[in-house]
Amino acid sequence: MVAIALPPDAATRIRFAVSCLWEVLASLRVLRDRGVPSVHRKWAAGKRPGPGGLLGRLVPATGGYAPDFLTPPPGRRSADLASELSVLKRTSPETVREHLAFLPTDVEDFRADPRSGLARLADEIEEYWATAIAPDWPRIHALLDADIRRRAARLATDGAAAVLNDLHARVRWQDGTLLVDQRHCTAPDVPDGSGLVLVPSVFAWPSVLTVSSWGTPQLAYPAAGVATLGEDAAPAPDALGALLGAGRARILTALAGPLSTTELARRTGITAGGVSQHLRVLRAAGLVATHRAGRLLLNSRTDAAETLVTAAAPRPTASRRSR
């Protein structure tokens, strides 16, 4: 059990961040597991058993220990792999050796020369990212950003207890302490001037992951809506198409979560230029809102659009009971 004590002003000590390195670590655990969860099977097809090399020796299947230096605290809310790798490569040799001491695998070459090992590790992570995660990153990033926006808004309105108790079944806030049902690591109290970093993750599902090093505890939790990543866009209801036109109806139906113009084009089969034209009309009508997440511009349905899509959805027909 991990117990993280937070001060009375806990809400001011909590921040959210998206982390590329957390997704690398968590996705490798998925590939290492004997059975891939159903929500990740489409992504994992063709990628198992995952990379070898130094990276493969450092990340075990779910339940095993991975060195904490693999996931330094993200410096900002939006993710940037290059920035995170820069921090990783600056890890002190003492920290590397301290964390490697907990590994059962043979990493003597890394322990003997941490500087060279960190550079090699960063190169392997970049290669893995480019082939395994980067093609899906716009969709993943959009989902993670949407999760942060929702929880950050709730933190401001309902307070820390409401947010922390809603993260995961293994996480609970009790008497000023965050308790995490996690066997393999412990976490310190949050010291003055520090805080707790909450990291939504697509690949952590269905577990939670914690890191206590670096002086700032981190908790990676499954982002809401993970199951939607493997789904294709649902067909637009006929009534919605009759009202808005087929193209705009398809776009509005596909926006079950925040999506970029490129991803909307992929999901709907409409050209990127056509999607942009439809989005301009939908924004003018108050049915779509667009916001920036790092380098991405993400489109979301407004409350008015949610009402419209729900109202247009076909109603299930009641079956007659046989006599």
C-alpha positions as CSV (number, residue, x, y, z in Angstrom):
1,M,0.0,0.0,0.0
2,V,1.3,3.5,-0.9
3,A,0.4,6.3,1.5
4,I,1.0,9.8,0.3
5,A,0.2,12.5,3.0
6,L,-1.0,15.8,1.5
7,P,-1.3,19.1,3.4
8,P,-4.7,20.8,4.1
9,D,-4.3,22.9,1.0
10,A,-4.0,19.8,-1.1
11,A,-5.8,21.2,-4.1
12,T,-3.0,23.8,-4.6
13,R,-0.4,21.0,-4.4
14,I,-1.9,18.9,-7.2
15,R,-1.1,19.3,-10.9
16,F,-1.9,17.3,-14.0
17,A,0.4,16.5,-16.9
18,V,0.6,14.4,-20.0
19,S,3.8,12.4,-20.3
20,C,5.3,10.7,-23.3
21,L,7.7,8.6,-21.1
22,W,4.8,7.4,-19.0
23,E,3.1,6.1,-22.1
24,V,6.3,4.4,-23.2
25,L,6.6,2.6,-19.9
26,A,3.0,1.7,-19.6
27,S,2.7,0.5,-23.2
28,L,5.7,-1.7,-22.9
29,R,4.1,-3.3,-19.9
30,V,1.1,-4.1,-22.1
31,L,3.3,-5.8,-24.6
32,R,5.1,-7.8,-21.9
33,D,1.9,-9.1,-20.4
34,R,0.7,-12.6,-21.3
35,G,-2.8,-11.4,-22.1
36,V,-3.3,-8.0,-23.8
37,P,-6.4,-6.2,-22.4
38,S,-9.2,-6.0,-25.0
39,V,-8.9,-2.2,-25.2
40,H,-5.3,-2.5,-26.3
41,R,-5.5,-5.5,-28.7
42,K,-5.9,-3.5,-31.8
43,W,-2.9,-1.3,-30.9
44,A,-0.8,-4.3,-29.8
45,A,-1.4,-6.3,-33.0
46,G,2.0,-6.8,-34.7
47,K,3.9,-5.0,-32.0
48,R,4.5,-7.9,-29.5
49,P,6.7,-8.9,-27.8
50,G,8.0,-5.3,-27.9
51,P,11.6,-4.0,-28.2
52,G,14.7,-5.8,-26.8
53,G,17.9,-4.0,-26.1
54,L,18.4,-2.0,-22.9
55,L,14.8,-0.7,-22.9
56,G,13.5,-4.3,-23.0
57,R,15.6,-5.3,-20.0
58,L,14.4,-2.4,-17.9
59,V,10.6,-2.7,-18.3
60,P,9.0,-5.9,-17.0
61,A,5.4,-7.1,-17.3
62,T,2.7,-5.5,-15.1
63,G,3.5,-6.1,-11.4
64,G,7.3,-6.0,-11.8
65,Y,9.6,-3.1,-10.9
66,A,10.7,-0.6,-13.5
67,P,13.4,2.0,-12.5
68,D,11.8,5.2,-11.4
69,F,14.3,7.3,-13.4
70,L,12.4,6.2,-16.5
71,T,9.6,8.6,-15.6
72,P,10.9,11.9,-14.3
73,P,8.1,14.3,-13.3
74,P,6.7,16.0,-16.4
75,G,7.7,19.7,-16.4
76,R,4.5,21.0,-18.0
77,R,1.0,19.9,-18.8
78,S,1.5,19.3,-22.5
79,A,3.8,16.5,-23.5
80,D,7.1,16.7,-25.5
81,L,9.2,13.6,-25.9
82,A,12.4,15.5,-26.7
83,S,12.2,17.6,-23.5
84,E,11.4,14.5,-21.4
85,L,14.4,12.6,-22.9
86,S,16.6,15.6,-22.2
87,V,15.7,15.3,-18.5
88,L,16.2,11.5,-18.6
89,K,19.7,11.8,-20.0
90,R,20.7,14.2,-17.2
91,T,19.8,11.7,-14.5
92,S,22.8,11.4,-12.1
93,P,24.8,8.2,-12.2
94,E,24.1,7.8,-8.4
95,T,20.4,7.8,-9.1
96,V,20.7,5.3,-11.9
97,R,22.7,2.9,-9.9
98,E,20.4,3.2,-6.9
99,H,17.3,2.3,-9.0
100,L,19.1,-0.5,-10.9
101,A,19.9,-2.2,-7.7
102,F,16.2,-3.3,-7.5
103,L,16.2,-5.1,-10.8
104,P,16.6,-8.8,-11.1
105,T,17.8,-8.6,-14.7
106,D,21.4,-8.3,-15.9
107,V,22.2,-4.6,-16.4
108,E,25.8,-4.6,-15.3
109,D,26.9,-2.7,-18.5
110,F,24.4,0.1,-17.7
111,R,25.5,0.2,-14.0
112,A,29.1,0.5,-15.0
113,D,28.6,3.4,-17.4
114,P,25.3,5.2,-16.7
115,R,26.1,8.1,-19.0
116,S,26.5,6.0,-22.1
117,G,23.6,3.8,-21.0
118,L,21.2,6.8,-20.7
119,A,22.2,8.0,-24.2
120,R,21.6,4.5,-25.6
121,L,18.3,4.2,-23.7
122,A,17.1,7.6,-25.1
123,D,17.9,6.4,-28.6
124,E,15.9,3.2,-28.1
125,I,13.0,5.1,-26.7
126,E,12.9,7.4,-29.7
127,E,12.9,4.5,-32.0
128,Y,10.2,2.7,-30.1
129,W,8.1,5.8,-29.9
130,A,8.3,6.5,-33.7
131,T,7.0,3.0,-34.6
132,A,4.7,2.1,-31.7
133,I,3.1,5.2,-30.4
134,A,3.7,8.2,-32.7
135,P,1.2,7.0,-35.4
136,D,-1.6,7.0,-32.8
137,W,-0.3,10.0,-30.7
138,P,-2.8,12.6,-32.0
139,R,-5.7,10.5,-30.9
140,I,-4.1,9.5,-27.6
141,H,-3.0,13.0,-26.8
142,A,-6.5,14.3,-27.5
143,L,-8.0,11.8,-25.1
144,L,-5.5,12.6,-22.3
145,D,-5.9,16.3,-22.7
146,A,-9.7,15.9,-22.5
147,D,-9.4,13.9,-19.3
148,I,-7.2,16.6,-17.7
149,R,-9.6,19.4,-18.7
150,R,-12.5,17.6,-17.1
151,R,-10.7,16.7,-13.9
152,A,-9.0,20.1,-13.5
153,A,-12.4,21.8,-13.8
154,R,-13.8,19.5,-11.1
155,L,-10.8,20.1,-8.9
156,A,-11.6,23.8,-9.0
157,T,-15.3,23.4,-8.3
158,D,-15.5,20.3,-6.1
159,G,-12.1,20.1,-4.4
160,A,-9.3,17.6,-4.1
161,A,-11.3,14.8,-2.4
162,A,-13.8,14.6,-5.2
163,V,-11.1,14.3,-7.8
164,L,-8.8,11.9,-6.0
165,N,-11.6,9.5,-5.0
166,D,-12.7,9.3,-8.6
167,L,-9.3,8.3,-10.1
168,H,-9.5,4.6,-9.7
169,A,-10.9,1.8,-7.5
170,R,-7.5,1.3,-6.0
171,V,-7.1,5.0,-5.0
172,R,-8.8,6.7,-2.1
173,W,-8.5,9.9,-0.2
174,Q,-8.8,9.4,3.6
175,D,-8.1,11.8,6.5
176,G,-5.6,13.8,4.5
177,T,-3.8,10.8,3.0
178,L,-3.9,9.4,-0.5
179,L,-3.9,5.6,-0.3
180,V,-3.0,3.6,-3.3
181,D,-3.3,-0.2,-3.4
182,Q,0.1,-0.8,-5.0
183,R,2.5,-3.4,-3.9
184,H,5.8,-2.5,-5.4
185,C,6.7,0.9,-4.2
186,T,6.2,3.4,-1.5
187,A,5.8,7.2,-1.7
188,P,6.8,9.9,0.7
189,D,4.7,12.6,2.2
190,V,4.4,15.7,0.0
191,P,6.9,18.2,1.4
192,D,6.4,21.9,1.6
193,G,6.9,23.5,-1.8
194,S,6.3,20.2,-3.6
195,G,3.2,18.6,-5.0
196,L,1.5,15.5,-6.4
197,V,1.6,15.0,-10.2
198,L,-1.4,13.2,-11.7
199,V,-0.7,11.7,-15.1
200,P,-3.6,10.3,-17.2
201,S,-2.5,7.3,-19.3
202,V,-4.0,5.2,-22.1
203,F,-1.8,2.2,-21.5
204,A,-1.9,2.1,-17.6
205,W,-5.5,0.7,-17.9
206,P,-6.7,-1.1,-15.9
207,S,-4.1,-0.5,-13.2
208,V,-2.5,2.5,-11.6
209,L,1.2,3.2,-11.4
210,T,3.1,5.2,-8.8
211,V,6.6,6.7,-8.6
212,S,8.0,8.2,-5.5
213,S,11.5,9.4,-6.5
214,W,12.6,12.9,-7.6
215,G,11.0,14.4,-4.5
216,T,7.6,14.7,-6.2
217,P,5.2,11.7,-6.1
218,Q,3.5,10.8,-9.3
219,L,0.4,8.7,-10.0
220,A,-0.4,7.5,-13.4
221,Y,-4.1,6.5,-13.8
222,P,-6.3,5.3,-16.7
223,A,-7.7,8.2,-18.6
224,A,-11.5,8.2,-19.1
225,G,-12.6,6.9,-22.5
226,V,-9.7,4.6,-23.2
227,A,-12.0,2.0,-24.9
228,T,-12.9,4.5,-27.6
229,L,-9.4,4.6,-29.1
230,G,-9.9,1.3,-30.9
231,E,-13.4,2.1,-32.2
232,D,-14.2,3.4,-35.6
233,A,-16.7,6.3,-35.9
234,A,-20.3,5.3,-35.4
235,P,-22.7,5.9,-38.3
236,A,-24.5,9.2,-38.1
237,P,-28.3,8.9,-37.2
238,D,-30.5,9.4,-40.3
239,A,-32.4,12.3,-38.5
240,L,-29.1,14.1,-37.8
241,G,-28.1,13.8,-41.5
242,A,-31.4,15.1,-42.7
243,L,-31.0,18.1,-40.4
244,L,-27.4,19.0,-40.9
245,G,-26.3,17.2,-44.1
246,A,-24.5,13.9,-44.3
247,G,-21.0,15.2,-43.9
248,R,-21.6,17.5,-40.9
249,A,-23.6,14.8,-39.2
250,R,-20.8,12.3,-39.7
251,I,-18.3,14.8,-38.2
252,L,-20.5,15.6,-35.2
253,T,-21.1,11.9,-34.5
254,A,-17.4,11.2,-34.7
255,L,-16.7,13.9,-32.1
256,A,-17.5,11.6,-29.1
257,G,-14.1,12.9,-27.8
258,P,-11.8,15.8,-28.8
259,L,-10.2,15.2,-32.3
260,S,-8.0,17.0,-34.7
261,T,-9.0,17.8,-38.2
262,T,-6.6,15.1,-39.5
263,E,-8.1,12.5,-37.2
264,L,-11.6,13.5,-38.2
265,A,-10.7,13.1,-41.8
266,R,-9.4,9.6,-41.1
267,R,-12.4,8.5,-39.2
268,T,-15.1,10.0,-41.5
269,G,-13.5,9.4,-44.9
270,I,-14.0,13.1,-45.7
271,T,-11.0,15.1,-47.1
272,A,-9.1,17.3,-44.6
273,G,-10.3,20.3,-46.6
274,G,-13.9,19.2,-46.5
275,V,-13.7,18.6,-42.7
276,S,-12.3,22.1,-42.2
277,Q,-15.2,23.6,-44.2
278,H,-17.8,21.6,-42.2
279,L,-16.1,22.6,-38.9
280,R,-16.3,26.3,-39.7
281,V,-20.1,26.0,-40.2
282,L,-20.5,23.9,-37.1
283,R,-18.5,26.3,-35.0
284,A,-20.6,29.3,-36.3
285,A,-23.7,27.4,-35.3
286,G,-22.4,26.8,-31.8
287,L,-22.1,23.1,-32.2
288,V,-18.3,22.7,-32.1
289,A,-15.6,24.3,-30.0
290,T,-11.9,24.3,-30.9
291,H,-9.0,24.6,-28.4
292,R,-5.3,24.2,-28.5
293,A,-3.5,21.3,-26.8
294,G,0.3,21.8,-27.4
295,R,0.7,21.8,-31.1
296,L,-2.7,20.3,-31.8
297,L,-6.0,22.0,-32.5
298,L,-8.7,19.8,-31.1
299,N,-12.4,20.0,-31.9
300,S,-15.1,19.0,-29.4
301,R,-18.9,19.0,-29.4
302,T,-20.6,21.7,-27.3
303,D,-23.4,21.0,-24.9
304,A,-25.9,22.0,-27.6
305,A,-24.4,19.5,-29.9
306,E,-24.5,16.8,-27.3
307,T,-28.2,17.4,-26.8
308,L,-28.7,17.3,-30.6
309,V,-26.8,14.1,-31.1
310,T,-28.6,12.4,-28.2
311,A,-32.0,13.5,-29.4
312,A,-31.3,12.2,-32.9
313,A,-30.1,8.8,-31.8
314,P,-32.5,6.0,-32.8
315,R,-34.5,4.6,-29.9
316,P,-34.4,0.9,-29.2
317,T,-37.7,-0.8,-30.0
318,A,-39.4,-2.7,-27.1
319,S,-39.7,-6.4,-27.8
320,R,-43.1,-8.1,-27.2
321,R,-43.2,-10.7,-24.6
322,S,-44.3,-14.0,-26.1
323,R,-47.4,-15.6,-24.7
